[in-house]
Amino acid sequence: MEQETDPPPRGRAETLPQPPESMDNRPMFQTLHSLAEDNIAFFQANASELGQRFVAAFTSIQEHARVLETAMGNFASFYHIFDFDEKTPANGYRSLMKLVLACVQHIIHKSRYVASNRRSIFFRTNHNCMELEAYCTALTQLRALVYFAQRLLTANRHGNLFFEEDHGLTEEFLKEYCTMHKGCFYGRCLGFQFTPSIRPFLQTIAIGLVSFGENYKKHESGISVAASSFFISGKYAIDPELRGAEFERITQNLDVNFWKSFWNITEMEVLSSLVNIASTTVRVNKALAVPPHTLELPLVADPQLSVTVMPPVAHTGPGAVHMRLISYELREGQDSEELASFVKSEGPLNLDLRLKHKRAPPSKYLIVHFHGGGFVAQTSKSHEPYLKSWARDLGAPILSIDYSLAPQAPFPRALEECFFAYCWAIKNCHLLGSTGERVCLAGDSAGGNLCITVSMRVASFGIRMPDGIMTAYPATLLTATASPSRLLTLMDPLLPLSVLSKCLSAYAGTDPIHSDDASEEKLNTVSLVKRDTALFFRDIRSSASAWLSSFLEGGKGTADTVRKSVSEAAFNDDSFLRTKGSLKSKTYQDLSSHASTTRSSAQSGAEKAEAGHLLNSATGGPSKQGPSTKSGHKDVSFFLNEETETEAFPSTESFEDTGALDFPEGFQPLRSTNGIATMTLQTSPIVKNPFMSPLLAPDSMLRGLPPIHIVACALDPMLDDSVMFAKRLRDLGQAVTLQVVEDLPHGFLSLSQLSRETREATAVCIECIREILLTEPPTPTIKRPRRLERTTGVPLDGKGNVAEREVGA
């Protein structure tokens, strides 16, 4: 007779599988040590240079593995403290250990291959040695990050993933990042942490990036740069070390305008047309331009009263708000003359020769979408492929907002335009093919941030709140604050820390606008195509000539770079560990020119305390869950005030005297040979504005938010933003869910058709939106607003009860 077992704990139907980083990894490390010993014994008998390099690599791998095995065992007992819940084992500490495991597993795989084939006449000795050296270099840098994570673990408050001070560990990490070698993660080890199906795509992106960077500003049109890049991409495809070094140089030394240009390649008509061929066909795809007229919307608490919504005016004055309407079916209102008055032309008129079907009735649902792109790049056109699939699968029209981009239009212009667009959509949903019964906000990355902040502003106005938010890998803390997941920016090919810093400075408005053409203006797709096509034919001859000349010369002056491994240099030259290069970014703009508007670094402690008190008063008090706000400023408003604090890091010569992170005796991470990445520590109060960093919003502003569904990536440097924001909402009693997908990079929605894994992750986002649209709203309890600070709402507390929304203006 079988013995009865105790029922599982309440709320837990079954034992959850243990994540890899929490398992006993001793067998894996034992395997690594035995393979290393075997290979060392074999190659010690080989007196050649390659044989000694193999011995040095395996010996170094053993040393790093012993230290990392102990560290992983120590971290395993603390993981759960930082998780959202037991069903969602995800935080930056886990992610860092996942990377260590992935690197060790790659080394084991390569070690087995070497042990099995080292006697074969077909064994490529130099190639395999360089592979091992590259992963040994990666393990060295990961070991440095593990040391830093240990410092964070002891310095942070219990359960908090972010360091709570502006300086200290945050400043130390930024200084380390500026000098640490990163090229190994962009060469042979590129994308080792992600699922194998997307690594070829990442390699293509890396090759395209370095080729594009070599031709940047050599041509006047985007098509010309793309064509020229194609001609020279071969050398980066065959030499991973050269690609890694160039990738590192570009990410450290090129400004935000370069990244805008590169990310906007997908906006070119030629490429977008090719993508659209493979995407879902929809009946309605219209670009709209809504004029800047005031809107009157009823109050939720008292529909007899209305509130006036003004058009966006920040920085550039009143202007049309651009958006795109996508619908799988033609619905009533979408072909009306009133909507046609907002339609703007995107190219030659196309005749729809398909049979005209009867218009479908309006949908009960409406999705308002805000695209990602670091607040500086891309438009709704870049996100069309997955938006079309959403429109088909969800049966709802989608209005995607083309908000103005930084640095030409910094904060709060994008927020103002997205809020205005939402209000216009609510008031004119009949034109969009919807009755507006259920409205969902959706966005990824920067768009996820805007979904949250728009809802906060909606609550402060007391107007109709969206029924829910689906936000994918959102940025909720736009400060350079250290956290374990943000350590991953050292190796992430899509989100290097230097690039994130440039995007942040651009959106905050603390980075001056640089343009070679004073008459540069925002061009639509048609204008870009006309200009690029004309310039393309002028530049193509010189591009081909340059490529032919480079090919015939055989890369004079760079032969050693092409043939010699950067990792090999790290093993054979001790000076590589302590390189003190003096290369300064040519495009870096020294913010010290604003010294006249910054406070003296010698400001007294009393003055700082007083300024900090004023800032806390302006924001309703510091967040209890997020990092503390200690920057002193008299007020926090939408606009950047006159006083702006920035700290440029010192030159290489003075780096060692700045109190950088102290590593254990006998260990130092490898240093970059591309000079120091000049980065600025942003301490301006503008980045702590709750409408810019919602994680820092006071409780009263977050209690009024609708149900939020967050989809994050386990290997995303922004993972801790999602985890901490979800925990903050849960602690306030707000309806929130957090789902974490594995082995995918930041921005997987734009790669939705690339692999099975990205399609499955996209399906998770679709299900979250479907849940928002199909959930029946409970009967609201109407209460009188108090100075527009309290409105009624319908979020569920998880038990079917109606919860009251309470927000701060």
URVENFEN-V578130 format. One record per backbone hydrogen bond with DSSP energy under -1.0 kcal/mol. NH is the residue of the N-H (numbers start at 1). CO is the residue of the C=O. E is the energy in kcal/mol with one decimal. If there is no record, write none. Layout:
# URVENFEN-V578130
{{NH	CO	E} {NH	CO	E}}
This chain:
# URVENFEN-V578130
{{12	9	-2.0} {22	19	-1.6} {23	20	-1.1} {29	25	-2.0} {30	26	-2.5} {31	27	-2.2} {32	28	-2.1} {33	29	-2.5} {34	30	-2.4} {35	31	-2.3} {36	32	-2.5} {37	33	-2.6} {38	34	-2.2} {39	35	-2.3} {40	36	-2.6} {41	37	-2.4} {42	38	-1.6} {43	39	-2.6} {44	40	-1.9} {46	43	-1.3} {52	48	-2.0} {53	49	-2.0} {54	50	-2.3} {55	51	-1.9} {56	52	-2.5} {57	53	-2.5} {58	54	-2.6} {59	55	-2.4} {60	56	-2.2} {61	57	-2.3} {62	58	-2.1} {63	59	-1.9} {64	60	-2.4} {65	61	-2.6} {66	62	-2.1} {67	63	-1.5} {68	64	-2.6} {69	65	-2.4} {70	66	-1.4} {71	67	-2.0} {72	68	-2.6} {73	69	-1.7} {74	70	-1.7} {75	71	-2.4} {76	72	-1.8} {78	75	-2.4} {79	75	-1.0} {81	78	-1.2} {82	79	-1.8} {88	85	-1.4} {90	88	-1.7} {95	91	-2.2} {96	92	-2.3} {97	93	-1.8} {98	94	-2.2} {99	95	-1.8} {100	96	-1.8} {101	97	-2.6} {102	98	-2.6} {103	99	-2.4} {104	100	-2.5} {105	101	-2.6} {106	102	-1.9} {107	103	-2.1} {108	104	-2.5} {109	105	-2.3} {110	106	-2.4} {111	107	-2.8} {112	108	-2.5} {113	109	-1.8} {114	110	-2.5} {115	111	-2.6} {116	112	-2.0} {117	113	-1.8} {118	114	-1.7} {120	117	-1.5} {123	120	-1.2} {125	123	-1.4} {128	124	-2.4} {129	125	-2.2} {130	126	-2.3} {131	127	-1.9} {132	128	-2.2} {133	129	-2.4} {134	130	-2.2} {135	131	-2.1} {136	132	-2.3} {137	133	-2.3} {138	134	-2.1} {139	135	-2.2} {140	136	-1.9} {141	137	-2.1} {142	138	-2.3} {143	139	-2.0} {144	140	-1.5} {145	141	-1.8} {146	142	-2.2} {147	143	-1.9} {148	144	-1.8} {149	145	-2.6} {150	146	-2.0} {151	147	-1.5} {152	148	-2.1} {153	149	-2.4} {154	150	-1.6} {155	151	-1.8} {156	152	-2.6} {160	157	-2.5} {163	482	-2.4} {170	167	-1.3} {172	168	-2.1} {173	169	-2.7} {174	170	-2.0} {175	171	-2.0} {176	172	-2.5} {177	173	-3.0} {178	174	-1.8} {180	176	-2.2} {181	670	-2.8} {185	182	-1.4} {186	183	-1.4} {189	184	-1.4} {190	187	-1.2} {192	189	-2.1} {194	191	-1.5} {195	743	-2.5} {198	195	-1.8} {202	198	-2.1} {203	199	-2.5} {204	200	-2.1} {205	201	-2.5} {206	202	-2.5} {207	203	-2.6} {208	204	-2.6} {209	205	-2.5} {210	206	-2.3} {211	207	-2.0} {212	208	-2.6} {213	209	-2.7} {214	210	-1.6} {215	211	-1.1} {218	215	-2.2} {225	221	-2.0} {226	222	-2.3} {227	223	-2.6} {228	224	-2.7} {229	225	-2.4} {230	226	-1.6} {231	227	-1.3} {232	228	-1.1} {237	233	-1.4} {238	234	-1.7} {243	239	-2.0} {244	240	-2.8} {245	241	-2.4} {246	242	-2.2} {247	243	-2.6} {248	244	-2.3} {249	245	-2.1} {250	246	-2.5} {251	247	-2.4} {252	248	-1.5} {253	249	-1.7} {254	250	-1.9} {259	255	-1.1} {260	256	-2.3} {261	257	-2.0} {262	258	-2.5} {263	259	-2.7} {264	260	-1.6} {265	262	-1.5} {267	264	-1.7} {268	265	-1.8} {272	268	-2.8} {273	269	-2.2} {274	270	-1.6} {275	271	-2.2} {276	272	-2.3} {277	273	-1.2} {284	327	-2.4} {286	325	-2.3} {288	323	-3.6} {289	342	-2.6} {290	321	-2.7} {293	291	-2.1} {295	309	-2.3} {297	307	-2.3} {299	305	-2.4} {300	462	-2.6} {305	302	-2.6} {307	297	-3.0} {309	295	-3.2} {316	314	-2.9} {317	313	-1.6} {321	290	-2.4} {323	288	-2.2} {324	400	-2.8} {325	286	-3.0} {326	398	-2.9} {327	284	-2.2} {332	360	-1.9} {334	331	-2.0} {336	333	-1.1} {340	336	-1.9} {341	337	-1.3} {342	339	-1.9} {344	287	-2.8} {360	330	-2.9} {363	433	-2.7} {366	438	-1.7} {367	397	-2.0} {368	440	-2.7} {369	399	-2.7} {370	442	-2.3} {376	373	-1.6} {377	373	-1.4} {387	383	-1.7} {388	384	-2.7} {389	385	-1.3} {390	386	-2.2} {391	387	-2.5} {392	388	-1.8} {393	389	-2.9} {394	390	-2.8} {398	326	-3.1} {399	367	-2.9} {400	324	-2.8} {401	369	-2.7} {402	322	-2.4} {403	401	-1.1} {406	375	-2.8} {409	405	-1.6} {411	507	-3.4} {413	410	-2.3} {416	412	-2.7} {417	413	-2.5} {418	414	-2.5} {419	415	-2.5} {420	416	-2.5} {421	417	-2.7} {422	418	-2.3} {423	419	-2.3} {424	420	-2.6} {425	421	-2.4} {426	422	-2.4} {427	423	-2.1} {428	424	-2.0} {431	428	-1.6} {434	429	-1.9} {435	363	-3.0} {438	364	-2.3} {440	366	-2.5} {441	468	-2.3} {442	368	-2.4} {443	470	-1.7} {445	472	-2.9} {447	444	-2.4} {449	445	-1.7} {450	446	-1.9} {451	447	-2.0} {452	448	-1.7} {453	449	-2.4} {454	450	-2.6} {455	451	-1.6} {456	452	-1.9} {457	453	-1.9} {458	454	-2.6} {459	455	-2.4} {460	456	-1.6} {461	457	-1.3} {462	458	-1.1} {463	458	-1.3} {467	439	-2.5} {469	707	-2.2} {470	441	-2.8} {471	709	-2.5} {472	443	-2.5} {473	711	-3.6} {475	445	-1.1} {481	479	-1.6} {488	485	-1.6} {489	486	-1.3} {490	487	-1.6} {491	488	-1.7} {492	488	-1.4} {500	496	-2.2} {501	497	-2.6} {502	498	-1.6} {503	499	-2.3} {504	500	-2.6} {505	501	-2.4} {506	502	-2.1} {507	503	-2.5} {508	504	-2.6} {510	505	-1.6} {511	505	-1.2} {520	517	-1.9} {528	524	-2.3} {529	525	-2.3} {530	526	-2.3} {531	527	-2.4} {532	528	-3.1} {533	529	-2.6} {534	530	-1.7} {535	531	-2.1} {536	532	-2.1} {537	533	-1.3} {539	535	-1.8} {540	536	-2.0} {543	539	-2.1} {544	540	-2.4} {545	541	-2.4} {546	542	-2.3} {547	543	-2.3} {548	544	-2.6} {549	545	-2.6} {550	546	-2.3} {551	547	-2.4} {552	548	-2.6} {553	549	-2.2} {555	550	-1.1} {558	555	-2.0} {562	558	-2.4} {563	559	-2.3} {564	560	-2.4} {569	565	-1.8} {570	566	-1.5} {571	567	-1.4} {572	568	-2.1} {573	569	-1.8} {576	573	-1.5} {577	574	-1.5} {593	590	-1.4} {594	591	-1.9} {595	592	-1.7} {597	594	-2.2} {603	600	-1.5} {608	604	-2.0} {609	605	-2.3} {610	606	-2.2} {611	607	-2.5} {612	608	-2.7} {613	609	-2.0} {614	610	-1.9} {615	611	-2.2} {616	612	-2.4} {617	613	-1.9} {618	614	-2.0} {619	615	-1.8} {621	616	-3.5} {633	611	-1.3} {647	681	-1.3} {649	679	-1.6} {655	652	-1.6} {658	655	-1.8} {667	664	-2.0} {672	179	-3.5} {677	178	-1.8} {681	647	-2.8} {683	645	-1.9} {687	684	-1.3} {688	685	-1.5} {689	686	-1.3} {692	689	-2.5} {693	689	-3.0} {695	476	-2.3} {696	693	-2.2} {697	694	-1.6} {701	698	-1.3} {703	699	-1.8} {705	702	-1.5} {708	735	-2.1} {709	469	-3.1} {710	737	-2.7} {711	471	-2.2} {712	739	-2.9} {714	741	-2.7} {716	713	-1.4} {719	716	-2.2} {722	718	-1.2} {723	719	-2.3} {724	720	-2.5} {725	721	-1.7} {726	722	-2.5} {727	723	-2.3} {728	724	-2.1} {729	725	-2.3} {730	726	-2.5} {731	727	-2.3} {732	728	-1.0} {733	730	-1.7} {734	729	-2.6} {737	708	-2.1} {739	710	-2.7} {741	712	-2.7} {750	747	-1.1} {751	748	-1.4} {752	749	-1.4} {754	751	-2.3} {759	755	-1.8} {760	756	-2.3} {761	757	-2.1} {762	758	-2.2} {763	759	-2.0} {764	760	-1.3} {765	761	-1.4} {766	762	-2.1} {767	763	-2.3} {768	764	-1.7} {769	765	-2.0} {770	766	-2.6} {771	767	-2.3} {772	768	-1.7} {773	769	-2.4} {774	770	-2.4} {775	771	-1.4} {789	786	-1.6} {797	801	-1.1} {803	795	-1.4} {807	789	-1.3}}
